[in-house]
Amino acid sequence: MTELLTETAIQEPQRIRGLEMPWNRVMGSNEGPAGAARALGPWHPQEFMAECVETVPEAGGMMTFVFRRSDGAPLAFRAGQYVNVAFPVNGEDQDPVDRSYSLSSSPTQPWTFSITVKCDPTGLVSPWVHANVKPGTVLEMLGPVGAFHLPDADRRARYLLLAAGAGITPIMSMVRTIHSLPGQADVVVLYHGAEAGGYAFHQELAYIASVDSRVKVFYSLGDRNRPEDWAWLSGRLTAAMLDEVAPDANGRQVYACGPEGYLNTATELLEKVGVDDTSIHMEFFTGDRQTILEYQAEVALAADIAEEIAEEIADSAEDYYDSQPTAFGLYEPGYDADGTLQATGLPLEAVDAPSPGAAAGLGGEPEVVTPDIANFETVGTGSLTLSFMRTGINVRIDPSEHILGPAQRAGVRIGANCKEGMCGSCKVVKLSGEVEMNHQGGIRAREIDAGKFLPCCSTARTDMVIDA
């Protein structure tokens, strides 16, 4: 029997090139795939009830809660996204407290899904969750939400996954997803922790790394709590550490999740080792007030979309499925070689010069002086000119280009989530000119009549003046 267990040389499996999510071809199909296949596509955020079916204690004061939707449907999401959960912390007769938690399970096993919660003894929600959420608990949820996720298809699939503390949860979803899929991939995970015994999922990560040659896992521990027999890396994230675990980091897509300070450091170090801004994807587990407000706005937006889609489903399920967009995401600013682009800003100015009515002794409001677009800096190439009044810049554009991209690259501050004409977050006002818009329900007829449009899905037909 012992001889049968002797290790023998095993060849590497033959794989298809790159990674492709199981729903990717469904989303691009023109042949009308079956409803069951459609149900597995992460088309949109939804509001739903979910029942806890299992709790799993994890290292580091964390607990995994496994749920299934009460309606029996799968939860379709992308690896790295999160759900917003309403917890009745103050009792069933009081308003619930909402918290967002990353999904730690893989979307390739969608009939149950998991969130992993770290208990903060000083917090309001997490101690309640650990003490009260048990198999049989039913909670109201909204999701999936978020643009921090793996792509639907990637021919290269070379990733560097960085996690600190509880930031491992969306990274774990990514690792589990990649491990479950066929295809070539090259994945390096670097996981920072404060205590040797505080690495959640370490047994599963070790198993995946031992059986899947595509995945390599590294750990780093703070110097103060390092035991003598610690065999992994030590200390905070450094450029030398990145070079050690991924000397080719500048050829990888980087996904990083953790506290704000950790991610700020990671951003600086990744730049030092040559990783382009466009290859860095961040998810904050704690952040400044602006970050928190951005997440709140995204959840509110998702709730609006879920409500509108629920109404559409009630009206016409067939028409609803035919009109689904391919993605729902976060605002991503434009970039150039020097980093994130920001607008210089040129607001409209109110002056005290009398209006015509006031000059005639009739009273009236101060006249609003509009900046002269002839004095604006002009950038870009193309046959049409877009004049952005608040930013104070003229952008040359080709008639075939969607307006959003050139505008953001020029430094015009326009928020954008889905970039598919669905969410409405990039909505601006055209003061003059004509556009051709192909939206997916992100703007209402009365708003269009008022001069608003969505630059993410609009092309210019004439020169334009835009209030942005």
C-alpha positions in Angstrom: 0.0 0.0 0.0 2.8 2.4 0.8 4.3 1.9 -2.7 1.0 3.0 -4.2 1.3 6.3 -2.4 4.8 7.1 -3.6 4.9 10.4 -5.5 5.5 10.2 -9.2 6.3 12.9 -11.7 3.0 14.4 -12.9 2.9 16.5 -16.1 1.3 19.9 -16.1 -2.3 19.8 -17.4 -3.0 21.1 -20.9 -5.3 24.2 -20.7 -7.1 26.5 -23.0 -5.6 30.0 -23.2 -6.7 32.6 -20.6 -9.7 32.7 -18.4 -13.3 33.2 -19.3 -16.2 33.5 -16.8 -19.0 31.0 -17.4 -21.5 33.7 -18.2 -19.4 35.6 -20.7 -20.6 33.9 -23.8 -24.2 34.0 -22.6 -23.9 37.8 -22.3 -22.5 38.1 -25.8 -24.8 35.6 -27.5 -27.3 36.6 -30.2 -29.0 33.3 -30.2 -31.3 33.7 -27.2 -29.8 31.4 -24.5 -32.1 29.7 -22.1 -33.5 31.3 -19.0 -31.4 29.2 -16.7 -28.2 30.4 -18.5 -29.4 34.0 -18.3 -29.9 33.6 -14.5 -26.2 33.0 -14.0 -25.2 36.3 -15.6 -24.4 39.2 -13.2 -26.7 41.5 -15.1 -27.7 44.0 -12.4 -28.1 44.6 -8.6 -31.3 43.2 -7.1 -33.1 43.5 -3.8 -33.7 40.1 -2.3 -34.1 38.1 0.9 -31.5 35.5 1.9 -31.4 32.8 4.5 -28.3 31.9 6.4 -27.6 28.2 6.0 -24.1 27.8 7.7 -21.6 29.7 9.8 -17.9 28.9 9.6 -15.4 30.3 12.2 -12.3 31.7 10.6 -8.9 32.7 12.0 -8.3 36.3 12.9 -11.6 36.9 14.6 -13.6 36.4 11.4 -16.7 34.4 10.6 -18.0 33.2 7.3 -21.8 33.3 6.8 -23.2 31.2 4.0 -26.5 32.2 2.5 -29.0 31.2 -0.1 -31.6 33.3 -1.7 -35.1 32.8 -0.3 -36.6 32.8 -3.7 -34.4 29.9 -4.8 -32.6 31.9 -7.5 -28.8 31.9 -7.8 -26.9 35.0 -6.8 -25.1 36.1 -9.9 -22.1 38.3 -9.2 -18.5 38.9 -10.3 -15.6 37.8 -8.1 -14.7 40.8 -5.9 -18.1 42.5 -5.7 -20.0 43.0 -2.5 -23.6 43.0 -1.1 -25.3 45.5 1.1 -27.1 43.9 4.0 -29.8 45.3 6.3 -29.2 44.1 9.9 -32.0 44.5 12.5 -29.4 45.5 15.1 -31.9 47.6 17.1 -34.8 45.2 16.9 -37.3 44.1 14.3 -39.5 47.1 15.0 -36.7 49.6 14.3 -35.0 50.7 11.1 -32.2 48.3 10.1 -28.6 49.3 9.9 -27.0 48.8 6.5 -23.5 47.5 6.0 -21.6 46.3 2.9 -19.6 43.2 2.9 -17.5 41.6 0.1 -18.6 38.2 -1.2 -15.9 35.7 -0.3 -17.3 32.8 -2.3 -17.0 32.0 -6.0 -19.7 33.1 -8.4 -19.1 29.7 -10.2 -21.0 28.1 -7.3 -23.9 30.6 -7.2 -26.6 28.6 -5.4 -25.1 29.6 -2.1 -22.9 32.6 -1.4 -20.8 33.8 1.5 -19.7 36.9 3.3 -16.9 36.9 5.8 -17.2 39.4 8.7 -14.4 40.4 11.1 -15.6 41.2 14.6 -14.7 44.6 15.8 -15.6 44.7 19.6 -16.0 48.5 19.4 -18.3 48.3 16.4 -22.1 48.5 16.2 -22.8 45.8 13.6 -20.1 43.2 13.5 -20.5 42.0 17.2 -24.2 41.7 16.6 -23.7 39.7 13.4 -21.3 37.3 15.1 -23.7 36.8 18.0 -27.1 36.7 16.2 -26.8 35.5 12.6 -27.2 31.8 12.6 -28.6 29.1 10.3 -32.3 30.1 9.7 -31.7 33.9 10.0 -33.3 35.7 7.1 -31.9 39.1 6.0 -32.7 41.7 3.4 -29.9 42.3 0.8 -29.0 44.4 -2.2 -26.4 43.4 -4.7 -24.2 42.7 -6.4 -22.5 46.1 -6.2 -19.0 47.2 -7.2 -16.5 47.5 -10.0 -13.7 45.8 -8.1 -13.8 42.4 -9.8 -12.1 40.1 -12.2 -12.8 40.7 -15.9 -15.3 38.5 -17.7 -12.6 37.4 -20.1 -8.8 37.7 -20.0 -6.5 36.2 -22.6 -3.4 36.8 -20.4 -4.9 36.3 -16.9 -1.7 37.4 -15.0 -2.7 38.8 -11.6 -1.0 40.1 -8.4 -3.5 39.9 -5.6 -2.6 42.0 -2.5 -4.6 41.7 0.8 -4.2 43.0 4.3 -6.3 41.8 7.2 -10.0 41.5 6.4 -9.1 42.6 2.9 -8.6 39.0 2.1 -12.3 38.4 1.6 -12.8 39.7 -2.0 -9.3 38.4 -2.9 -10.4 34.9 -1.6 -13.4 35.1 -4.0 -11.0 35.8 -6.8 -8.7 32.9 -5.9 -11.6 30.5 -5.5 -13.0 31.6 -8.9 -9.7 31.2 -10.8 -9.1 27.8 -9.2 -12.6 26.6 -10.3 -12.1 27.7 -13.9 -10.2 26.0 -16.7 -7.6 28.0 -18.6 -4.1 29.3 -18.3 -3.5 31.8 -15.5 -0.6 33.1 -13.4 -1.7 34.3 -10.0 0.5 35.6 -7.1 -1.2 36.3 -3.7 0.5 38.4 -1.1 -1.4 38.4 2.2 -0.3 40.7 5.1 -1.4 39.9 8.7 -0.7 41.1 12.2 -0.5 37.8 13.9 0.8 34.4 12.8 -2.5 32.7 13.8 -4.7 35.4 12.3 -4.7 34.5 8.6 -8.2 33.6 7.5 -8.6 30.9 4.9 -4.9 29.9 5.3 -5.6 26.2 5.1 -7.7 26.5 1.9 -5.1 28.8 0.4 -2.4 26.3 1.2 -4.5 23.5 -0.4 -5.2 25.5 -3.6 -1.5 26.4 -4.0 -0.5 22.8 -3.5 -2.8 21.4 -6.2 -3.1 24.3 -8.6 0.2 25.3 -10.2 -1.3 28.6 -11.5 -1.6 30.0 -7.9 1.3 31.0 -5.6 0.6 32.3 -2.1 2.9 34.4 0.1 2.4 35.7 3.7 4.0 38.6 5.4 3.9 39.2 9.2 4.6 42.3 11.2 8.0 42.2 13.0 6.6 42.7 16.5 4.6 39.5 16.6 6.9 37.3 14.6 7.6 33.8 16.1 11.0 32.4 15.8 10.0 29.6 13.4 8.2 32.0 11.0 9.3 31.0 7.5 7.5 33.5 5.4 8.1 37.2 4.7 8.3 39.9 7.5 7.4 43.5 7.7 5.2 45.9 5.9 4.8 46.1 2.2 7.9 47.3 0.4 9.1 47.6 -3.2 11.7 44.9 -2.4 8.9 42.6 -1.2 7.0 43.1 -4.4 10.1 42.3 -6.5 10.6 39.2 -4.5 7.1 37.7 -4.9 6.4 39.1 -8.4 9.4 40.5 -10.2 7.2 40.9 -13.3 4.6 42.9 -11.4 4.6 45.5 -14.2 3.1 42.9 -16.5 0.2 42.0 -14.2 -3.2 43.3 -13.3 -3.1 44.2 -9.6 -6.1 43.8 -7.3 -5.5 45.1 -3.7 -7.8 45.3 -0.7 -7.3 46.4 2.8 -7.1 49.5 5.1 -6.7 52.9 3.6 -3.0 53.3 4.7 -2.1 49.9 3.3 -3.6 50.8 -0.1 -2.0 54.2 -0.2 1.4 52.6 0.4 0.6 49.9 -2.2 -0.2 52.5 -4.8 3.1 54.3 -4.3 5.2 51.1 -4.3 3.5 49.7 -7.4 4.3 52.9 -9.3 7.9 52.5 -8.2 8.1 48.9 -9.6 6.6 50.1 -12.9 3.0 49.1 -12.7 0.8 51.4 -14.8 -2.1 53.1 -13.1 -4.6 51.5 -15.4 -3.5 48.1 -14.1 -4.2 48.8 -10.4 -7.6 48.1 -8.9 -8.3 49.0 -5.3 -11.0 48.2 -2.8 -11.0 50.1 0.5 -12.1 48.3 3.7 -11.7 51.4 5.7 -11.4 54.9 4.2 -11.7 58.6 4.6 -15.0 60.4 4.6 -15.0 60.8 0.8 -14.5 57.1 0.3 -17.4 56.3 2.6 -19.6 58.8 0.8 -18.7 57.2 -2.6 -19.7 53.8 -1.4 -23.0 55.1 0.1 -23.7 56.8 -3.2 -23.0 53.6 -5.1 -25.3 51.6 -2.9 -28.1 54.2 -3.3 -27.6 54.0 -7.0 -27.8 50.3 -7.0 -31.1 50.5 -5.0 -32.6 52.8 -7.6 -31.5 50.5 -10.4 -32.9 47.4 -8.6 -36.3 49.2 -8.0 -36.5 50.2 -11.7 -35.6 46.8 -12.9 -38.1 45.1 -10.6 -40.8 47.3 -12.2 -39.5 46.4 -15.6 -39.7 42.7 -14.8 -43.2 43.1 -13.6 -44.2 44.8 -16.8 -42.4 42.5 -19.2 -40.0 39.8 -18.3 -39.1 39.0 -21.9 -38.4 42.6 -22.9 -36.4 43.1 -19.7 -34.0 40.3 -20.4 -33.4 41.4 -23.9 -32.4 44.9 -22.8 -29.8 44.0 -20.1 -26.5 45.7 -20.1 -23.2 43.9 -19.6 -21.8 45.5 -16.5 -22.4 47.7 -13.5 -19.4 49.5 -12.0 -17.8 52.4 -10.2 -16.5 55.7 -11.4 -12.9 55.5 -12.7 -11.1 58.8 -13.3 -9.1 59.4 -16.4 -5.3 59.0 -16.4 -2.3 60.3 -18.2 1.4 59.7 -17.7 1.5 61.9 -14.6 -1.4 60.1 -12.8 -5.0 60.9 -12.2 -6.5 63.8 -14.2 -8.3 66.6 -12.3 -10.1 69.6 -13.7 -8.7 73.0 -13.0 -12.2 74.4 -12.7 -13.6 77.6 -14.1 -16.9 78.3 -12.4 -19.5 80.7 -13.6 -19.2 84.1 -11.9 -22.0 86.3 -10.7 -21.0 90.1 -10.9 -22.7 93.2 -9.6 -23.3 94.8 -12.9 -26.9 95.7 -13.2 -29.2 93.7 -15.4 -31.2 95.4 -18.1 -34.2 95.3 -15.8 -32.3 96.9 -13.0 -30.9 99.6 -15.3 -34.5 100.6 -16.1 -35.3 101.0 -12.4 -37.2 97.7 -12.3 -34.9 95.7 -10.0 -33.7 92.2 -10.9 -31.0 89.7 -10.2 -27.2 90.2 -10.9 -26.2 89.2 -14.4 -24.4 85.9 -14.8 -21.2 86.4 -16.9 -20.4 83.4 -19.1 -16.7 82.7 -19.7 -15.6 83.2 -23.3 -14.9 79.8 -24.9 -12.5 81.4 -27.4 -10.1 81.9 -24.5 -10.3 78.3 -23.4 -7.3 76.0 -23.9 -8.0 73.5 -26.7 -6.8 69.9 -26.6 -7.3 66.7 -28.7 -7.9 66.2 -32.4 -11.1 65.8 -34.3 -13.6 67.6 -36.5 -15.9 68.7 -33.6 -15.3 70.9 -30.6 -16.8 70.3 -27.1 -16.6 73.4 -24.9 -16.9 72.5 -21.2 -17.9 75.7 -19.4 -17.1 74.8 -15.7 -13.8 73.2 -16.5 -12.8 75.9 -19.0 -11.5 73.7 -21.8 -12.3 72.9 -25.4 -11.9 69.3 -26.4 -11.7 68.3 -30.1 -13.4 65.0 -30.8 -14.3 62.7 -33.7 -18.0 62.2 -34.4 -17.7 58.5 -33.8 -16.3 58.8 -30.2 -18.4 58.6 -27.1 -18.0 61.9 -25.3 -17.2 60.6 -21.8 -13.7 59.2 -22.6 -12.1 62.2 -24.2 -13.7 64.5 -21.6 -12.3 62.6 -18.7 -8.9 62.3 -20.3 -8.9 66.1 -20.7 -9.6 66.6 -17.0 -13.3 67.2 -17.1 -14.8 65.8 -13.8 -17.7 63.7 -14.9 -18.7 60.8 -12.7 -19.4 57.5 -14.4 -20.5 54.1 -13.1 -21.8 51.6 -15.6 -20.5 53.4 -18.8 -23.4 51.6 -20.6 -26.1 54.3 -20.4 -27.9 52.5 -17.6 -27.1 54.1 -14.3 -27.4 57.8 -15.1 -24.5 58.9 -13.0 -22.7 60.8 -15.8 -25.7 62.9 -16.6 -24.8 66.5 -17.7 -26.5 69.4 -19.4 -25.8 70.6 -23.0 -26.2 74.3 -23.4 -26.0 74.1 -27.1 -25.4 71.5 -29.9 -26.8 68.2 -30.8 -26.0 64.6 -29.6 -27.0 61.1 -30.7 -27.6 59.1 -27.5 -28.1 55.3 -27.3 -28.9 54.8 -23.6 -30.2 51.8 -21.6 -32.7 53.5 -19.4 -30.4 55.7 -17.4 -32.2 58.9 -18.3 -35.8 59.9 -18.4 -37.7 61.6 -21.2 -38.3 64.8 -19.2 -34.6 65.1 -18.5 -33.8 64.8 -22.2 -36.4 67.5 -22.9 -34.6 69.6 -20.3 -31.3 69.3 -22.2 -29.6 66.6 -20.2 -27.7 63.7 -21.8 -25.4 60.8 -20.9 -21.9 61.3 -22.3 -21.0 57.7 -21.8 -23.3 56.6 -24.6 -23.6 59.8 -26.7 -21.7 61.0 -29.7 -21.6 64.6 -30.8 -23.4 65.5 -34.1 -22.3 69.2 -34.0 -20.0 71.4 -32.0 -21.3 71.6 -28.4 -21.3 73.7 -25.2 -21.6 71.6 -22.1 -22.2 72.6 -18.5 -19.4 70.5 -16.9 
